[in-house]
Amino acid sequence: MFKVFAFLVRKPGTTIEAFIDYYENHHVPLICSLAPPPTTYKRNYLKRGDKNNLEDGSIGFDVVTEQVWPDEATFRAWVGKLAEPGTAEKVDADERRFLDKSRYWAYVIDEHQTSK
């Protein structure tokens, strides 16, 4: 398993509701139409102001995107497909509609799970 978490920020002036709507109803379908989707493709939206959050107002992201592939080679093939001429421009133009691309972090994750 090869897992990547991306921490993304909405474009300034965009409400969280509009951000979620665009991401779910426009961006995700576009990406899935341009390249085979990952085994897992989840978006985890931050619930700002929730009484259970441990935050001081400095949280620098709006969503954590979780993507899982069978292996690194499959991930690299997916990235390569999205970077092809013509496709890369479509992805970039779409991301600029709803993301602050100057604030983007992505990390390979080594998952450990506790079982009962």
JORA-V392889 format. One record per run of one state. SS is the DSSP state (helix for helix, strand for strand, loop for the rest). FROM is the first residue (numbers start at 1). TO is the last residue. If there is no record, write none. Layout:
<<SS,FROM,TO> <SS,FROM,TO>>
This chain:
<<loop,1,1> <strand,2,10> <loop,11,15> <helix,16,34> <loop,35,39> <strand,40,45> <loop,46,62> <strand,63,69> <loop,70,71> <helix,72,82> <loop,83,86> <helix,87,98> <strand,99,109> <loop,110,116>>
